[in-house]
Amino acid sequence: MSIPRRMIPLLLAAAGAAAGCQSKPAAETTSPAHSVYVDTRTGQVVRAEHSVTLPAVNPGTGQRTLMPGLYCAECRKWYPAPPLEVRQRTPNAGQCPRHGTALTADGPLPGE
C-alpha cells in the first residue's frame, strides 16, 4: 500500500498529537500553588497564591500591591517584575537595575 505524498504531513501531525496525549500535562508537574511576589510599595518579599490579576492582593494588607518577583543572584535580592507591556517594549526590562544581569524567577523563598 502506498501513501500519497500530500498525506505524509497530516499523518506526522496526527502521530505527534497522539504522542503528546500520552504524557502528563506540564501544569501537574511544574506549577506550584504559590509564587514569590514583591510588594511595590514596601519592597517586602512575600509568598502568595498564584494570581491571574496583577497587581495581586497582598494577604497582609488586602491591597493590590504585589507583582511577581524576579531574583538577581548577584544582589541576592528580589525585584518586582515590570508589567508585561513594559517587558515587551523594553529589551533590558528583565535585567537587574544594579548589575545588568538577567533576573530569574528562581531564588530563595521568603523565610528560608
C-alpha positions as CSV (number, residue, x, y, z in Angstrom):
1,M,0.0,0.0,0.0
2,S,1.3,3.4,-1.0
3,I,0.6,6.6,1.0
4,P,0.1,9.7,-1.1
5,R,2.8,12.3,-0.5
6,R,0.3,15.0,0.5
7,M,-0.9,12.8,3.3
8,I,2.5,12.5,5.0
9,P,2.4,15.8,6.9
10,L,-1.1,15.0,8.2
11,L,0.0,11.6,9.4
12,L,3.1,13.0,11.1
13,A,1.0,15.7,12.8
14,A,-1.5,13.1,14.0
15,A,1.3,10.9,15.3
16,G,2.8,13.8,17.2
17,A,-0.6,14.8,18.7
18,A,-1.2,11.2,19.8
19,A,2.2,11.0,21.4
20,G,1.6,14.3,23.2
21,C,-1.6,12.9,24.7
22,Q,0.4,10.1,26.4
23,S,2.4,12.5,28.6
24,K,1.3,14.3,31.8
25,P,0.3,17.9,31.4
26,A,3.0,20.3,32.3
27,A,0.8,22.1,34.9
28,E,0.6,19.0,37.0
29,T,4.4,18.7,37.4
30,T,5.8,22.2,37.3
31,S,3.2,24.6,38.7
32,P,3.5,25.2,42.5
33,A,0.5,26.6,44.3
34,H,2.4,29.6,45.4
35,S,4.8,32.2,43.9
36,V,7.2,34.8,45.1
37,Y,5.8,38.4,44.9
38,V,7.3,41.7,45.8
39,D,5.2,44.5,47.3
40,T,5.6,47.5,45.1
41,R,5.1,50.0,48.0
42,T,7.2,48.4,50.7
43,G,9.6,46.1,48.8
44,Q,8.6,43.3,51.1
45,V,9.0,39.8,49.6
46,V,6.1,37.5,50.2
47,R,5.0,34.1,49.1
48,A,1.4,34.1,47.9
49,E,-1.1,32.1,45.9
50,H,-0.9,32.5,42.1
51,S,-2.9,35.4,40.8
52,V,-4.2,36.0,37.4
53,T,-4.9,39.6,38.1
54,L,-1.9,41.9,38.6
55,P,-1.1,43.6,40.8
56,A,-2.1,40.8,43.1
57,V,-3.6,41.3,46.6
58,N,-1.1,41.4,49.4
59,P,-2.6,39.0,52.0
60,G,-1.2,41.1,54.8
61,T,-2.7,44.5,53.7
62,G,-5.5,43.5,51.4
63,Q,-4.3,45.9,48.8
64,R,-3.3,45.2,45.2
65,T,0.4,46.0,45.5
66,L,2.1,42.6,44.7
67,M,3.9,42.0,41.4
68,P,5.7,38.7,40.6
69,G,9.2,38.6,41.9
70,L,12.4,38.3,39.8
71,Y,15.6,37.4,41.5
72,C,19.2,38.7,41.0
73,A,21.8,36.1,42.1
74,E,24.5,38.8,42.4
75,C,22.4,41.2,44.6
76,R,20.7,38.2,46.3
77,K,17.6,40.3,46.1
78,W,14.1,40.0,44.7
79,Y,12.7,42.8,42.4
80,P,9.2,43.3,41.3
81,A,8.7,42.2,37.7
82,P,7.7,45.1,35.4
83,P,4.2,44.8,33.7
84,L,4.0,42.7,30.6
85,E,3.7,45.7,28.3
86,V,6.9,47.1,29.6
87,R,8.8,43.8,29.2
88,Q,7.6,43.5,25.6
89,R,8.7,47.0,24.7
90,T,11.9,47.4,26.8
91,P,14.7,45.0,25.9
92,N,16.5,45.2,29.3
93,A,13.4,45.2,31.4
94,G,14.3,41.7,32.7
95,Q,17.7,42.7,33.9
96,C,18.9,43.7,37.3
97,P,18.8,47.5,37.7
98,R,22.1,47.4,39.6
99,H,24.2,44.8,37.8
100,G,22.5,44.5,34.4
101,T,22.4,40.7,34.7
102,A,19.4,38.6,33.8
103,L,16.7,38.3,36.5
104,T,15.1,34.9,37.0
105,A,12.0,33.5,38.8
106,D,14.2,31.1,40.7
107,G,15.6,32.1,44.0
108,P,15.4,31.5,47.8
109,L,11.9,31.5,49.1
110,P,11.0,34.2,51.7
111,G,11.6,32.9,55.2
112,E,14.3,30.4,54.2
